Amino acid sequence: MANQVIRIGSVGLGAIWTGVHEPGIRKSPDLELAAICDIDAEKLRLAGEKYGIDEAHRFTDYRDLIACPDVDAVDICTSNDAHFEIAMAAVEAGKPYDIEKPITMTAAQADELAQATQAKGLPNMVCFSYRFKAAARYARELIESGKIGRIYHVDMQYFQAWGLPHCDTPRVWRFIKARTGSGALGDLGCHALDLVRFVTGKAYTRLVGHTGTYVQERRNLEGPGMGPVDVDDFCNYMADMEDGVSASFQITRFGYGRGNYQRMEIYGSEGAIVYTLEAQPGCADEIEVCIGDVYAQAHAFTKLPIPEQCRSEQMQSFADIINGTGDGKAATIEDGRINQHAVDAILSSAESGRWVELA
Ligand SMILES: NC(=O)c1ccc[n+]([C@@H]2O[C@H](COP(=O)([O-])OP(=O)(O)OC[C@H]3O[C@@H](n4cnc5c(N)ncnc54)[C@H](O)[C@@H]3O)[C@@H](O)[C@H]2O)c1
């Protein structure tokens, strides 16, 4: 299939597909949107008309999309509860796939999916999107080249605000454990876990976590009345990582005034790096560094311009992976599997109040 246009079949035509996947497919010279699927027939019809997909290539059942001979690779953008079965079906059909995070509902499913994918040697990508932020890639390069020495501490915050009572967000699938797995943890915390691991290059060895739910009931999406929220609104956790790195995380949907705010501070023996996303309205990803004695004595952090080579695009990376020209930086199903184990460890720790060792 090398260097031919890859015909993509997308499953799940919601916010992330509309906002990120579809534009990414359209932008890539190596990808073409060939077929679409959603269980919501009206959404399917509207997307079909908007993106020029004829009725023969619109499906309400993902099995039909995967079986379609005009689909070379599967793009999985559904709610979390459907990821596993769709990805397993893609693997069974021998089709490469990309998959949204968190990859599955449990670590056991993640093991099964990773094992099946690897057994077939299928190209794959997990959409840990922040790996494509140029500032994160630059931070990783600086660390890899030894600029900040030995890493002691990482402190990561990921704050959104739409859980706050005044936002009046209804009981969407993200608040229902059976459909999402976990709340802020699997939604935002899994990104933070992956990003810290990606930037530092260090593995997690053990984790301890605390989760909480401020709003216990939300108005039902369909029909009258309220329904229970059975997942976390926020989670705080600490991790020991290899080589003595100590990391802490604060993750919430209750960060008043925040949009999609991230901040990662990394402190080493010879320097420090601060990565931010959306620190101010309209601000993209940025990094500041303090490296060397003169700067350290002045407590001076300086914003760095980001080199062009750090720029990349998620859906183009999927095409490159299929074409065998990937840069090795996108997350694989193995990264997704490792991530899911960390998520499960935090949930288990939040219940027991104890540290959980990772195998
Ligand atoms: N990488 C990121 O930064 C990022 C950001 C947002 C969301 N996400 C992930 O993307 C996924 C989707 O999130 P969203 O915000 O787009 O949700 P959404 O609710 O807007 O869209 C999900 C869509 O999937 C469809 N769907 C559900 N089950 C299906 C099935 N079995 N077959 C076909 N279609 C099905 C729904 O009808 C809906 O249209 C989630 O896993 C979420 O965690 C990732």
The ligand as a Gaussian input file, in Angstrom:
#p B3LYP/6-31G(d) Opt

LIG

0 1
 N       -7.593000      13.091000      21.489000
 C       -8.296000      14.068000      22.060000
 O       -7.771000      15.114000      22.381000
 C       -9.760000      13.870000      22.278000
 C      -10.605000      14.976000      22.488000
 C      -11.975000      14.738000      22.627000
 C      -12.465000      13.447000      22.590000
 N      -11.612000      12.401000      22.430000
 C      -12.083000      11.014000      22.412000
 O      -12.815000      10.835000      21.201000
 C      -13.907000       9.953000      21.421000
 C      -15.195000      10.628000      20.992000
 O      -15.379000      11.809000      21.734000
 P      -16.355000      12.960000      21.189000
 O      -16.136000      14.123000      22.058000
 O      -16.199000      13.121000      19.720000
 O      -17.782000      12.297000      21.526000
 P      -19.181000      12.581000      20.813000
 O      -20.204000      12.117000      21.742000
 O      -19.229000      13.987000      20.302000
 O      -19.137000      11.636000      19.502000
 C      -19.139000      10.246000      19.580000
 C      -19.898000       9.713000      18.375000
 O      -19.765000       8.283000      18.340000
 C      -21.029000       7.742000      17.927000
 N      -21.073000       6.344000      18.341000
 C      -21.152000       5.848000      19.610000
 N      -21.144000       4.503000      19.575000
 C      -21.044000       4.138000      18.273000
 C      -20.966000       2.892000      17.610000
 N      -21.022000       1.730000      18.269000
 N      -20.871000       2.890000      16.269000
 C      -20.830000       4.065000      15.577000
 N      -20.896000       5.272000      16.153000
 C      -20.998000       5.318000      17.493000
 C      -22.048000       8.646000      18.591000
 O      -23.318000       8.555000      17.990000
 C      -21.393000      10.015000      18.393000
 O      -21.766000      10.599000      17.181000
 C      -13.859000       9.572000      22.894000
 O      -13.188000       8.349000      23.043000
 C      -13.051000      10.689000      23.525000
 O      -12.361000      10.285000      24.684000
 C      -10.280000      12.600000      22.262000

